[in-house]
Amino acid sequence: MKTLCIIPARGGSKRIPRKNIRPFLGSPIMAYSIRAAQESGLFDDVMVSTDDAEIAQMAQLYGASVPFARSADTANDFATTAAVLTEVLNAYAQHGQSFDRACCLYATAPFVTADTLREAFAKLESGGFDTVFPVVRFSFPVQRAVIFQNDRLAWLEPDHALTRSQDLPPAFHDAGQFYFFNVPSFLETGQLLTSNTSGIEISELESQDIDNLVDWQLAELKIRLLAQSRSA
């Protein structure tokens, strides 16, 4: 069985310029993803999909491969992750290489560890799932959320207005770190979230969306706190 790690890293990030190679606690943030993939021992190849020469050079410096350039069609602001993955897998196929399993690991996912990747892969295999990815529990029941309607607050789900929090099932959101998936299933459906998808739960401390500079600083703070807790 052959397994591929795909790290999408286009050059045109808008909100944080040069986001994918911006220094994060002393190293380019992309280096953390490359290192976790390498240390997991799961992959026959760890590749970076990019349209940017500087990112490609940085990826190779940290030991990833860049076998072909990302197309303009998948490097714009509207390209989906699925489109990027399909392009990469098709490009490998044109070179006579196919894979049974793959992991889409984002370049800005410094919380991901080799152990997390191994856990997700083990669940993918043991459960026979199409995809497995990390999720974070919402800290408050989403069933009791409120919304604005004509500048007035209203229950999102009125039926649960009086339901006790402890009686509601927990809800989760995508951590936005990686997707481990069955390649044939993905190529057939073009979807990462199918009716046969599962997840592994991680804590809020192990996750942070990084969309602006404040997010970036929070992520660095969380990484430091994690390091302190693990060494204590």
TIVO-707080 format. One record per residue (C-alpha): x, y, z. Coordinates in steps of 0.5 Angstrom, whole numbers, plus 2048, in hexadecimal, padded with zeros to 3 digits. Last residue first. Layout:
ATOM     u     v     w
ATOM     X     Y     Z
...
***
This chain:
ATOM     u     v     w
ATOM   80B   827   843
ATOM   80F   826   83C
ATOM   808   825   838
ATOM   805   82A   83C
ATOM   80A   82F   83A
ATOM   80A   82D   833
ATOM   803   82E   832
ATOM   803   835   835
ATOM   808   837   830
ATOM   804   834   82A
ATOM   7FE   838   82D
ATOM   802   83F   82D
ATOM   804   83E   826
ATOM   7FD   83C   824
ATOM   7FB   842   827
ATOM   800   847   824
ATOM   7FE   844   81D
ATOM   7F7   845   81E
ATOM   7F8   84C   820
ATOM   7FC   84D   81A
ATOM   7F6   84A   815
ATOM   7F3   844   813
ATOM   7F6   83F   817
ATOM   7F1   83A   81A
ATOM   7F4   837   820
ATOM   7F4   830   823
ATOM   7F7   82C   828
ATOM   7F5   830   82E
ATOM   7EE   82F   82C
ATOM   7EF   828   82D
ATOM   7EF   822   827
ATOM   7EA   81E   825
ATOM   7EB   818   820
ATOM   7E6   818   81A
ATOM   7E2   814   816
ATOM   7DF   814   80F
ATOM   7DB   80F   80B
ATOM   7D5   813   809
ATOM   7DA   817   806
ATOM   7DF   81D   808
ATOM   7E5   81D   803
ATOM   7E1   81D   7FD
ATOM   7E3   81C   7F5
ATOM   7DE   816   7F6
ATOM   7E2   811   7F2
ATOM   7E9   814   7F2
ATOM   7E8   815   7FA
ATOM   7E6   80D   7FB
ATOM   7EC   80B   7F7
ATOM   7F1   80F   7FB
ATOM   7EE   80D   802
ATOM   7EF   813   806
ATOM   7F3   817   80C
ATOM   7F1   81E   80C
ATOM   7F5   823   80F
ATOM   7F5   82A   814
ATOM   7EE   82D   813
ATOM   7EC   82B   81A
ATOM   7E5   82A   817
ATOM   7E0   82B   81C
ATOM   7DC   827   821
ATOM   7D6   826   825
ATOM   7D4   823   82C
ATOM   7CD   820   82D
ATOM   7C8   824   831
ATOM   7C6   822   837
ATOM   7CC   825   83B
ATOM   7CA   82C   838
ATOM   7C3   82B   83B
ATOM   7BD   82C   836
ATOM   7B9   833   837
ATOM   7BB   836   831
ATOM   7BC   82F   82D
ATOM   7B5   830   829
ATOM   7B7   837   827
ATOM   7BD   835   823
ATOM   7C1   83B   821
ATOM   7BE   83E   826
ATOM   7BC   846   825
ATOM   7C0   84C   826
ATOM   7BD   853   823
ATOM   7C1   857   81E
ATOM   7BC   855   819
ATOM   7BD   84E   81A
ATOM   7C4   84D   81E
ATOM   7C6   846   820
ATOM   7C6   842   826
ATOM   7C9   83B   828
ATOM   7C6   836   82C
ATOM   7C7   830   827
ATOM   7CE   832   827
ATOM   7D0   82F   82E
ATOM   7D5   833   830
ATOM   7DD   832   830
ATOM   7DC   82F   829
ATOM   7E0   829   829
ATOM   7E6   829   824
ATOM   7E7   824   81E
ATOM   7ED   820   81B
ATOM   7EC   81D   814
ATOM   7EB   816   812
ATOM   7E8   814   80B
ATOM   7E5   80E   807
ATOM   7E5   80A   80D
ATOM   7E7   803   80E
ATOM   7E6   803   815
ATOM   7ED   800   816
ATOM   7F1   803   811
ATOM   7EE   80A   812
ATOM   7EF   80A   819
ATOM   7F6   808   818
ATOM   7F7   80E   814
ATOM   7F4   813   818
ATOM   7F8   810   81E
ATOM   7FF   810   81A
ATOM   7FD   817   818
ATOM   7FC   819   81F
ATOM   803   816   821
ATOM   807   819   81C
ATOM   804   820   81F
ATOM   800   825   81C
ATOM   800   82C   820
ATOM   804   82F   81B
ATOM   7FE   82F   816
ATOM   7FF   835   811
ATOM   802   830   80B
ATOM   7FB   82C   80B
ATOM   7FC   825   80B
ATOM   7F8   821   806
ATOM   7F9   81A   807
ATOM   7F9   814   802
ATOM   7F8   80D   802
ATOM   7F8   808   7FC
ATOM   7FD   80C   7F8
ATOM   7FE   80C   7F0
ATOM   805   80D   7EC
ATOM   806   80C   7E5
ATOM   808   814   7E3
ATOM   801   815   7E1
ATOM   7FE   812   7E7
ATOM   802   817   7EB
ATOM   7FF   81D   7E8
ATOM   7F8   81A   7E9
ATOM   7F9   819   7F0
ATOM   7FC   821   7F1
ATOM   7F6   824   7ED
ATOM   7F1   820   7F1
ATOM   7F4   822   7F7
ATOM   7F4   829   7F5
ATOM   7ED   829   7F2
ATOM   7EB   826   7F9
ATOM   7EE   82B   7FD
ATOM   7EA   830   7F9
ATOM   7EC   836   7F4
ATOM   7E9   83C   7F5
ATOM   7EF   841   7F7
ATOM   7F3   83E   7F2
ATOM   7F8   839   7F2
ATOM   7F4   833   7EF
ATOM   7F3   836   7E8
ATOM   7FA   839   7E8
ATOM   7FD   832   7E8
ATOM   801   830   7EE
ATOM   808   82E   7EC
ATOM   80B   827   7EB
ATOM   80F   822   7EF
ATOM   810   827   7F5
ATOM   813   822   7FA
ATOM   813   823   802
ATOM   81A   823   806
ATOM   81A   82A   809
ATOM   81E   82D   804
ATOM   81A   82A   7FF
ATOM   814   82E   802
ATOM   818   834   802
ATOM   819   834   7FB
ATOM   812   833   7F9
ATOM   810   838   7FD
ATOM   815   83D   7FA
ATOM   812   83B   7F3
ATOM   80B   83B   7F4
ATOM   806   837   7F1
ATOM   805   832   7F6
ATOM   804   82B   7F8
ATOM   808   829   7FD
ATOM   80A   821   7FD
ATOM   80C   81C   803
ATOM   80D   815   7FF
ATOM   80C   80E   801
ATOM   809   811   808
ATOM   807   80E   80E
ATOM   80E   80F   812
ATOM   80A   814   817
ATOM   811   818   817
ATOM   810   81A   810
ATOM   809   81C   810
ATOM   80B   820   817
ATOM   811   823   814
ATOM   80D   825   80D
ATOM   808   828   811
ATOM   80C   82C   816
ATOM   811   82F   810
ATOM   80B   832   80D
ATOM   80B   837   813
ATOM   812   839   811
ATOM   816   839   817
ATOM   817   83D   81D
ATOM   811   83D   821
ATOM   80D   83E   81B
ATOM   811   841   815
ATOM   80D   842   80F
ATOM   80D   83D   80A
ATOM   806   83B   809
ATOM   803   842   80A
ATOM   807   846   805
ATOM   803   84C   806
ATOM   7FE   84B   80C
ATOM   7F7   84D   809
ATOM   7F8   84C   802
ATOM   7FC   845   801
ATOM   7FE   844   7FA
ATOM   804   840   7FA
ATOM   800   839   7FA
ATOM   802   834   800
ATOM   7FE   82D   7FF
ATOM   802   828   803
ATOM   800   821   800
ATOM   802   81B   804
ATOM   802   814   800
ATOM   801   80D   802
ATOM   803   807   7FE
ATOM   800   800   800
***
